């Protein structure tokens, strides 16, 4: 069986949060483990199985352990942020004005 690097730590963090009536979340977990977000994201890209299990820990905590104390709005935003896939940075839009068209001639 594959040994996971962060799953047990995520579960311990979630349990500690539950005991203190706090919502376990990725930002708090990274702070507790002293992990830079980009380092953890890179690790998760290379270890999808473990990353999905860690996400499941945080989802379970949000839906079951502390959700009774959260408003529906906060819970919805939390879950959306937890699972929403981000797109690469938008390169922006180009605006061509009449003057630009003249300059291009």
Residue pairs with C-beta under 8 A, 6 or more apart in sequence:
2 49
4 47
4 50
4 53
5 43
5 47
5 50
6 33
6 40
6 43
6 50
6 54
7 50
7 53
7 54
7 57
9 29
9 33
10 24
10 29
10 54
10 57
10 58
11 57
13 24
13 28
13 29
13 32
13 33
14 24
14 57
14 58
14 60
14 61
14 65
17 23
17 24
17 28
17 61
17 65
17 66
18 24
18 61
18 65
18 66
21 66
21 69
22 28
22 66
23 61
23 62
23 65
23 66
23 70
23 78
24 57
24 58
24 61
24 62
24 65
24 66
25 58
25 78
25 82
26 40
26 58
26 82
29 58
30 36
30 37
30 40
43 51
44 50
44 51
44 54
45 51
55 82
55 83
58 82
59 79
59 82
59 83
62 70
62 75
62 78
62 79
62 82
63 79
67 75
70 78
